[in-house]
Amino acid sequence: MLTNLASIPLFAGLRRDEVAAVVAAASKRIFKGSDIIMSAEEPATRLFLVTGGHVDYFVLTSHGNEILLRRMVPHDVFGVAAFLSNPIGYLGTAKPAPKGEVLEWQRPVVLRLANAYPRFPENALRISLQYIALIAKRHAQLVSSTAAERLASAVTGLACRAGHALPSGVEVDIKNEELASLSDTSSFTASRILKRWEREGTVEKTRGKVLLRRPENLL
């Protein structure tokens, strides 16, 4: 669970007692395995803050393939459309990866808190704009960077946010197809590049994990 509440962007600028009131109004939820936290197009009636584990936020293609937009880590927020007076559908689907702990606020509570603490929805808007900036950067990389450059950006970024420091490097729990999705390339291309990096001693790939032995080589 979260310990330093003052460092969470969603609570920026709120007094300690206000943060306590906001947190007290939420429900603590734990999702595992094949659970779906919320689905794309479902009415946005809940707001979520990741407090433990990881949550994958993705969209589906017309062929049913998952395009991973972001792996959410503690302090990340999703479901911000719950702040709208006339809710729209969620833009994507969220599921645990493989376990996710969240605080969940129902929409009537979100609206009440927004009226009581104006910085609360302002922080949510700022977070949404940051996500848009990340997607814009990702689109720019798609048209201006090679597949290897995009893969390097995806794996090093994920290592910084969700990696585990080991004596031999930084380990990331991620599958090839998920890395391919994050870097907007095919699974075949991602696998080929990872094998080349492995031969060079930059990474070590095992089932569902990537160990960055020399991350500086990818930067």
TORTIDREN-298449 format. One record per residue (C-alpha): x, y, z; residue in one letter. Coordinates in pm, whole numbers, padded with zeros to 5 digits, always signed. Example, Ala and Ser with C-alpha at 12.3 -4.5 7.8 and 13.67 -1.06 7.14 Angstrom:
+01230-00450+00780a+01367-00106+00714s
END
This chain:
+00000+00000+00000m+00093+00364-00037l+00296+00524+00239t+00387+00878+00133n+00049+01019+00029l+00186+01372-00014a+00402+01253-00308s+00105+01126-00511i+00024+01361-00802p-00352+01309-00760l-00327+01462-00411f-00089+01748-00495a-00174+02072-00314g-00424+01913-00077l-00383+01947+00298r-00316+01636+00502r-00671+01629+00637d-00812+01672+00286e-00601+01381+00156v-00724+01170+00446a-01085+01255+00360a-01035+01167-00007v-00866+00836+00075v-01131+00748+00333a-01400+00787+00065a-01239+00519-00155a-01275+00142-00153s-00965-00077-00147k-00971-00340-00419r-00736-00622-00516i-00748-00774-00865f-00564-01087-00977k-00516-01312-01277g-00779-01276-01546s-00985-01011-01363d-01096-00714-01570i-01092-00396-01363i-01290-00199-01617m-01361-00224-01990s-01342+00013-02286a-01674+00181-02370e-01813+00091-02027e-01960+00409-01869p-01687+00584-01671a-01843+00560-01327t-01528+00480-01127r-01192+00647-01066l-00885+00439-00980f-00548+00499-00816l-00293+00217-00830v-00157+00144-00482t+00029-00184-00536g+00134-00422-00810g+00082-00329-01175h-00216-00267-01400v-00207-00293-01780d-00415-00036-01967y-00479-00137-02328f-00707-00108-02630v-00820-00384-02866l-00772-00379-03241t-01049-00485-03479s-00878-00827-03488h-00888-00861-03110g-00518-00790-03048n-00426-00601-02731e-00230-00278-02779i-00069-00196-02446l-00083+00179-02387l+00075+00186-02043r+00169-00040-01757r+00037+00141-01453m+00246+00141-01135v+00171+00274-00784p+00065+00643-00791h-00073+00609-01147d-00437+00705-01206v-00695+00588-01460f-01068+00635-01511g-01043+01015-01497v-01358+01048-01710a-01548+00977-01386a-01506+01349-01310f-01737+01443-01600l-02093+01547-01518s-02208+01343-01820n-01977+01040-01821p-01842+00897-02144i-01712+00545-02194g-01366+00448-02076y-01106+00484-02351l-00939+00151-02274g-00950-00167-02070t-00755-00230-01750a-00645-00561-01602k-00395-00668-01333p-00044-00759-01443a-00067-01010-01281p-00183-00850-00954k-00304-00497-00899g-00417-00315-00587e-00617+00004-00628v-00821+00265-00450l-01158+00298-00623e-01397+00593-00601w-01755+00571-00731q-01864+00861-00953r-02108+01026-00702p-01824+01033-00450v-01582+01169-00712v-01819+01455-00794l-01872+01535-00426r-01499+01540-00359l-01439+01752-00668a-01679+02016-00535n-01525+02006-00189a-01160+02010-00302y-01108+02190-00639p-00744+02083-00656r-00860+01720-00678f-01013+01746-01030p-00740+01992-01133e-00478+01731-01050n-00672+01470-01246a-00680+01700-01550l-00307+01757-01523r-00246+01381-01510i-00467+01333-01818s-00267+01593-02010l+00055+01416-01913q-00085+01091-02053y-00177+01271-02377i+00180+01405-02395a+00314+01049-02357l+00090+00922-02637i+00199+01215-02858a+00563+01131-02790k+00497+00769-02872r+00333+00867-03202h+00630+01089-03287a+00864+00797-03221q+00656+00577-03448l+00718+00804-03746v+01074+00916-03662s+01251+00629-03480s+01356+00277-03573t+01196-00029-03417a+01513-00085-03211a+01505+00273-03082e+01138+00242-02987r+01200-00093-02815l+01495+00054-02623a+01279+00347-02512s+00999+00114-02400a+01215-00128-02204v+01431+00137-02033t+01126+00345-01946g+00955+00042-01797l+01272-00050-01607a+01280+00294-01447c+00914+00276-01343r+00860-00092-01264a+01199-00264-01265g+01360-00468-00987h+01723-00386-00904a+01940-00699-00893l+02318-00738-00852p+02336-00831-01220s+02116-00548-01351g+01755-00434-01361v+01485-00695-01417e+01150-00618-01579v+00852-00855-01575d+00731-00828-01933i+00648-01063-02219k+00781-01024-02574n+00438-00945-02714e+00381-00680-02446e+00715-00515-02522l+00632-00527-02892a+00300-00359-02822s+00461-00085-02609l+00713-00016-02883s+00460-00028-03169d+00631-00308-03355t+00563-00674-03430s+00640-00956-03189s+00876-01104-03450f+01073-00779-03476t+01088-00730-03099a+01208-01090-03050s+01477-01047-03317r+01608-00725-03160i+01607-00875-02809l+01807-01175-02933k+02063-00940-03088r+02092-00744-02764w+02130-01073-02577e+02418-01179-02801r+02580-00842-02731e+02543-00893-02356g+02311-00596-02312t+02008-00795-02192v+01919-01143-02079e+01576-01275-02179k+01390-01544-01990t+01024-01641-01998r+00819-01334-01908g+01124-01134-01795k+01397-00911-01935v+01716-00845-01740l+01893-00527-01845l+02260-00600-01783r+02390-00289-01957r+02100-00043-01981p+02343+00236-02070e+02392+00066-02408n+02025+00127-02488l+02011+00494-02389l
END
